[in-house]
């Protein structure tokens, strides 16, 4: 058996024995039989109408990435495809192209990477685009973006790269940025990777990190992705580094030492199968494909010049020991792979996989069988062509994940998932307060009884988890035949935890990071006797204050801040909450001094108080 050194085990780990796995596999076999009869059949439908859907058939640059994002904050998923293709979702299959300057620099260049997050924590998603010239674009609202042209973020060609990824690697509540550079590829010149630390308010400028293993070497670095693979509370960094030279080599994987040392520095992982096996690596993704509570690793391999194609890799995490999976189509198909897209496309309670392939190879769709194995399935999305970027998101808001694929030959293709009714689902929209606003790095665990077996599923919010882009930041779970999620647990990057119980399926919930005084509730057994919205403290404040509210019973609530004209300026909490005492951190960075109102609304109550911001 090939394995890696043991890692620390998360205290929230689901220690399922083999018996429940077998039981669930039997239950899923029944589901598979029903699916074969067409009663729960899944069907990707290619959306062809270019009038209402200008996404279809776009001519894109060679290695463009894609991302589903809600850039305008209207609650549905919009789409950005490098370079300079931003589409606003108008509902149904209708999209409108929005003319902006995002990524308009040299759109024909190789290495068109993108990553979205709220770097200034102002409530909307900003984007970094990297290529021969790389820039940060600040979202101003209303579809307008401003290119940052000063400081380290305005350096343009000095920041050139292939891929980019946001994550809060130092756990200070503000996302930082990493850029990979494939030596000699983007424009023939040499460069190291780039790492930028977000200096936070008030200016939200960045400091360039010049030391450490991530930024001091030269290699054909492809896509870099962040993940807390060892679940120790800080994000680690993984770079596929396909040599594309006819010879494979180990990739570049880095462990974050923040938890161990108190300082966010990195060391290269040099032992174990994931660090030593030769690859022609493209994208590392970390997912819990077997629902056992830890993150498994998947790597796409290009390998055209190695042996005309190279199998992808799947490493199962067994309580911190990595075991290479050696059988099954996921690791046996000898392709030229680029983008991995993980998602529960059939809503049956486990993660399936879509992979794009280069050089005229067919794209692949692998259905998770629920017992640790996969079945290769042909559908409308498994076309034979040259495909590069791909992204998953529920753009039509019907509870299942749709696909977009960027192909330089045939152009872009949009695939609507017309999954037959029968399996339940749950979507979560997360808003950080102490953590970064977009909740990049949050881990979400959902417990539900699927096929008669109690199953924990886990997702990690990522701003780079496919090729040169990422899937929707909405957290999607398939629930199979479960009509409720017994527990929803959000582990925020700050270390705080939000827990919701008995959550009905087939809905989208907004969850804002709050601190719950669970210790006092446990000691006394007492819950609040009434609904109460307390005066913020400190007050006046600059720029951060805390707002407390009490709920005597569970229900849906919304806590918002308004200006004196009655215009909402921030939503601090929204969605279902169990009874309890809550504290919410309000960061007023970017707002002018003055008096504001904050209002708590729920089923049968509404309370309003004033607060004063003095700068």
N, C-alpha and C positions, 0 to 999 in steps of 0.2 A: 504494500500500500504506500502510495506517495502522499506525504503530508507535510504540513508546516508546523512550526513551533506553536504551542498552545497559547491562546489569548485569554485575557480576562473575560468572564462570563457576566452578561448583564443581569442585575437582580430581577429585571422584568422578563427574563427569558422564559419562553413557553417550553417546558420539558415534557413534550408529548412522547409517550412510549410508542413502540412499533405497533401495538395492537390497535390503537385508535387510527393510525395511518392506514392499516389494512382495512379496518371497518369503513373508513371514509372512502377508500379506493373502491370497495364493493358498492357503496352508495353511488359513487360517481360513475361506475360501470353502468348502473341503471340509467343515469342521466345520459350517458353516451348512447345507450340503446335508443332512448327517446329521441335524442338528437338525430340519430341515423334515420329515424322515421320521419324527420322533418318537422316535428312538433316544437322543438326549441332550436331550430336551425339558425345558424349565424350566416349573415350574408353581407359582405362588403360590396357596396354599390358605387361604381365610379361615377362621380358627378360630372356631367359633360357640358352643361349649358354655360358657354363663356360670356353670355350677355349678363345674366344675373350673378355669375360666378367667375369673375376674371382671374381667380386662382388657377383655373384649369389651363394647361398648355403653355405656361410661362417659359420663356427661354431664360435659363439661369446660368450663372457662371459655374465653372467646372466643379468646385467642391463646396457648394452652398449648403448652409445649414438652415433649419427651420425651427420655429418655436410658436406654440400656442400661448397667448398671453391676453389678459384683459387690460389693455393699455389705457382705455378711456374710463374704466371703473364703472361700466354700466351693467355688469353682471354676466355678460356673455364673453366667449373666447374670440379674440381677434387673432390674426396670423401675421407673422413677420418671416419673410424668406430673404436671406441675403441674395443680392445686395440691393437695397432700396425698394423692396416690395412689402408695403404695409397695407393690410386689408382690414377694414372695419366690418364686423359682423352685424348685419342688418336683420338677422333672424331667418330661420329656415336654412335654405341653401344659398341665400343672397349675401354677397359681400360687395363692398365698395373699396376701390383702391384709394388710399389716402396719400397725397403727394407730400413727401417730407424730404429733408436732406439726409436722413439716416443712411449711413453707409454709401453715400453717393460718390465717395472717392474711389476711383479706379474699380468699377464694378466687375471688370473682366478678370481681375487678379485671382490667383489661387488662394486657398486658405481663408474662405469667408466665414469666420466664426462669429457667433453672437452669444450674449448672455444677458438675461434680464433680472433685475432686482430693484428694490427701493433704496438706493445708496444713501440718500439724504433723509430717509425716514419721514417723508412728507405726505405719504399716502398714495402715491402713484408709482408705476414701474418705469424705471430708467433702463437704458440699454447701452452696453459697450459692444462695439463692432470692431473686429480686428482683421487686417489684411496687410497689403503693402503699406498702407497708412491706417492707423488705428485711432479711434476717438471714442470718447464718452459723450452720450447724448442725454441731457437732462429733460425729463418730461415736465412740461409747463402746464399741462392740462389742455383740454379742448383740441387735442390732436397736434399740438405744437411741441416741438423739441428744440432745444438749444445745444449746439455743439460746444463742448468745453474746449477752449483754445489756449488757456493759460495753465501754468503749473505743470506737474508731471503728467497729468491727463491730457494736456494739449500738445504733447511732444510729437504726435503724428508718426513720421517714419521711424523715430527712435523707439517706438513701441510696437513696431510691426510684428505680426505673428500669425499663427495658423488657427489657434482656438483660444478661447478665453472663458473664465469661470469665476462667478462671484461666490464667496462664502465668508463667514465670520471666523477666520482661523484663530484669532486671539480672544474671542468670546467677550468683546467689549460692547456688543449691541449694534455694531455697524459693519456692513459687509465689506470685505477686502477683495482684491482682484488678482488673479494669476493669468498670465498669457504664455502660451507655449510657442516656440519658434523652431521650425524644422530646418536645421542648418543647411543652407544652400538652396532651399526650395522656393521660398516666397518670392524673392527677387534676385537670387543668386549670391547675395551677400551673407556675411556671418553675423550671428547674434546669439546671445544666450536667451533663456527665458526671462520673463519679467514678473516681479511680485510687488504689489503696491498695498500698503497699509492705509486704511481709511482713518484719518485723524479726527473724524467726528465733528460735532458742532463747535462753533457756529458756522464755519466756512465749508466744512466737508471737503477739504483738500486731501491729497494723498501724499504719502512719503514712499519713495522708491527704496526697496530693500536690496542692498548690494552684496550681502554676505549670505552664506548658507548654500547647501548642495543644490537647491532648486534652481538657483540663478547663476551658478558659477561654472557650468559645463556646456559643451557643445554636443549636440546629437540631432538626429532626424526626429525630434519630438513632434508627435501628431496632436492628439486630443488629451487635455488634462482635465481630470474630474475630481471633485472633493467628496469625501464620504467618511463618516466616523465608523470605519470598518471594524475596529476593535471595541466600539461602544464604551469608550472611557471618558466621553464628554467633550472631546475636541475633534475637529475634522482633519483627516489625513488627505494626502494628495497622490494621485495615481496618473501617470502619463504613459499612454501607448507610444511607442517609439519605433515604428516599423522602419527597418533599414532600407526597404525597397531596393535592395542591392543584390538579391539572390542568396543572401545569407541571413538567417534569423539570429536574434540576440535577445537577452533578457530586457524587459521593460524597466522603467524608472518609477519606483514606488517609494513614497516617503511617509514616515510616521511622525505625527505631530507630538512633541514632548511637553506641551503646555500642562497637561494634568500631572505628569511626573515631576516636572522641574519648576512649574510656575511661570515659565517663559515660553512663548510660542516660537520655538525653533524646531528644525526638522533633521531627521537622520534617515539615510537611505536604508530600506529593508533589503537585506542581502542574504537571508536564509529562508529556506522553505520553498515549496513548489511554485508559489505564485511569483516569487522574486527571481528564481533561477532558471525556469524553463525558457528556452529560446522561442521567440515570437517574431511575427511581423505585425506587431500590435497596433490597433487603431483606437478603440474606445473601451475603457474599463467601466463596467456598471456593477453596482453593489445592490443586491436585491435579496429578499427572502423568498425564494421560489418554492421551498419545501415547507413553509409555514411552521418552522421550528423555533423562531424567535431571534435568530441571528442572521447576519448579512452574508450571503454567498456571493461569489465573484464570477462575472462573465466577461470575456474579452473577445472582440471581433478581430480576426486576422485577415490581412490583405493577401500577401503571399504569392502574388502572380508570378514574380520572378524567382520564387523559391522552388516551387514544384507545380507551377501552373494553377496555384490555388492552395489554400492552407486551412485545415479545420479550425473552427473557433474553439474556445476553451470554456469549460464550466468547472468551477472549483466549489465543492460543497463544504460549508462550514459546519463541522461537527463539534460543538462545544469548544470552539477555538482551534480545532485542528482542521486544516484544509486538505480535502481529499479530491484528487482529480477524477472527474466523471469521464469514463472512457468508452461508454457505449450509448447508442441512441443517435438519432439524426442530428440533434443539436451540435454534437461534437464529432460526427462522422462525415457530414456533408463537406466535400472538399471544394470550397467556394473562394471567391475573392470578396470578402465581406467588409463592410464599412459601418453602417449605422445599426446599432441594436435599439429596439424599442420594446420595452417591457410594459405590460399592462394586462389587466384582467378583461380581455376583450369579450369573453363570453359570460362574464358576471357569475362564474360558478364558484368563486372563492379562492382562486389561486392565479398566479401570474403566468400569462402566455407571452410569447416572444415573436416579434417581427424583425427580420433582418434584411437590409438592402445589400445588394451585390453589384459589384463593378464589372466592367469588361464583358457585358452581354450575358451575364449569368442571371438565372431567375432569382427574384426575391423570394424569401422563405417565410412561412408562417408556421410556428410550432405551438400546438395546443398542449397545455399542461394537463396531464392525466390525473393529477392529484396524488400520485404515489411515488413521485420523484422522477418520473419518466415523461417523455414528450412524444407526440405524434405529429409528423409533418403533414400539413393539410393544404391542398391547393384551393385557392379562391381567387376572386377578381383582383386582389392586391398582389398576388404572386406572379407578376409579369416577368417575362424574359427581356431584359434591356440593360442599360447602364444606369443604375440608381446610386444616389449618394446620400443626401440628407433625408431625414424622416422624423416625424413628431406625432405624438398621440395626444388627443384632448377631445372632450365631449362638446363639440362646437354647436350642436343642435339641441343640447340640454335635454336629452331624452334618457340619460342614465347610462349610456354605453360609450365606449371610447372609439372615436373616429381617427382616421389617419390622413396625413399629407406626406407625399413623397416628392423630393426634388431630383429631377433627372435631367442631365445636360442635353441628351439627345431628343427624347420625346417631350420634354418640358415637365412642368409640375403636374401632379395628379392628386385629386382629392377623393378619398374613399369614405363614404358615409356608412357607418355600421348600422345596418338594419337588423339588429338582433331581435329575434322573436320574443314576445313577452313570456315571462315565466320565472326568470331569475331576478332577484332583488339587488339593490345597489345602494350606495351611500357616497355622497361627495362632501368634502370639507374645504372651506375657504378659511385660511388661517391668517391672523393679523398679530404680529408681535408688538409688544410694548417695551418691556425690558430687553427682549431679544430684538433682532433686526425686524423691521416692519413686514417684510415679505416672508418671514419665517423660514428663510433658507437654512437648511440643516436640521429642522425639526423632525422628530421621529413620531409617527402616529401608529398606534396599535389598536386594533379592533377585535373584540371577542364576539363571536356569533356561533350558533349551533347550525352547522351546515351538513346536510345529509345525515343528521342524527348524531354528529360528532362535534364536540366543543373545539373550535379552531380559533387561534390567535393569528391574525395577519398583521404585517408591518409594512409601512412605507416610509421613505426618507425624502424630504423635500429637497430638490436639487435644481440648480441653475445650469447644469451641464450633465446630461445623462443620455445623450444620443450623439450623433456625429455633428459637431459644430453647432449645436443648439440644445434644446431640451424639450421635454414634454410639458404639458400644462402644470402650473404650480398648484392647481386644484388637486386635492388628494382624493383619489377615486378607489373605492372598494367594491368588488362584487360580493354579494352575500348569498348566492345560491337560493335555497328555499327558506332562508331565515328572514322573517318579517321584522325582526328587531335586531339591533346590535346591543348585546347585553352590556358591553363596556366600550367606551371610546376613550382612549388615553393619549393625550398629546404631551410629549416630552420636548419642551422648548429648548433652544440652544442656551438660554440663560441658566438652565437647570430647574426652572419651575415646571410644574406638572398640572395639567388640566384634565379632569376626569368627568365624563358624562355617563350616566347609566340609563339603560332601557330606552335607547334612541330608536324611534321608528325608522324603518327602511324607506327607500325611494324618495329621498329628499336631499337638498343641498343645505348644509348648515354652515353658518359663519361663526367661528370661534376666535375670540380675542383673548390673548394671554392675560390672565389675572392670577393673583395670589390668594389662595383660600386658606383661612385659619383652621386647617383640619385638626391640628394638635389640640386646640381648646375644645373643639366639638367632640373629639374622642375622649378627652379626660372627663368632661362634664355631662356628655350626652345631650347637651342643650343646643338647639338651633334658634335663630332669631324668631321672636314672637310676632314681628310685623315687618312690612316693607319699609325701609328707611334709606334715604339718600343723605349722606353726611356732608358736612362742610369740608372742602378740600384742605389739605395741609401740605406745605405751608401756604399761606395766603395773606398778602400778595406773594408771588413766586416768580422765578426767572431761572431757566425756562421750564423746569420740571416740577410737577406737583403730583400728589396722590389723592385719588378720589375713592371713598369707600361707600359701598352700598350693601344692604342686608335684604335677603329674600326669605320670607317665612314659608314659602312653598315653591316647588319646582315650576318652571314655565319659561316661556320665551320673553326675553327682555332686550331692550336696546338703550345704550347710554351714548348720548351724542353731545357735542359742544357746538354752540351757536354764537354768532356775533349778535350785537344788539339789534340789528335789522332783521333777525330771525333766520339768517342764512346758515345752514349747517357747515361747519369747518372741519370737524373730525368725528368719526365714529369710533368710540373706544371699546365698546362691547356690543355684541349682537348675536342672538341665537338662544338656544335652549340652555338653561342653567338649573342644576338642582338647588334645593334650599341650602342657604349658607351665607357666610359673610365674605365679601369680595373686596379686593383692593386693586385699583387700576392705576397704572402710571401714565400720566398725560405729559408728553413732551411737546411744548408749544414752539419749538424751533421753527422759524420761518413765519410766524404770526406776529403782527405788530402789537405793541403795548396797548392795553385797554381793558375794558370790562367785558367778560363773556358770560354766557349762560350755559350751564350743563344740565341735561334733562334725562331722567330715567323713566322709561315707558315700558309697560307690560300689560298683561291681561287684567284689566280693571283698575289700573293705577297709573299715575304719572306725577312725578315730582321734579321741581326745578330749583336750582340754586345758582348763585353768582360766584364768579372767581375773578381775580384781578391779576393780569400779567404786567409786570413792570420790568422794563429793560433799561 
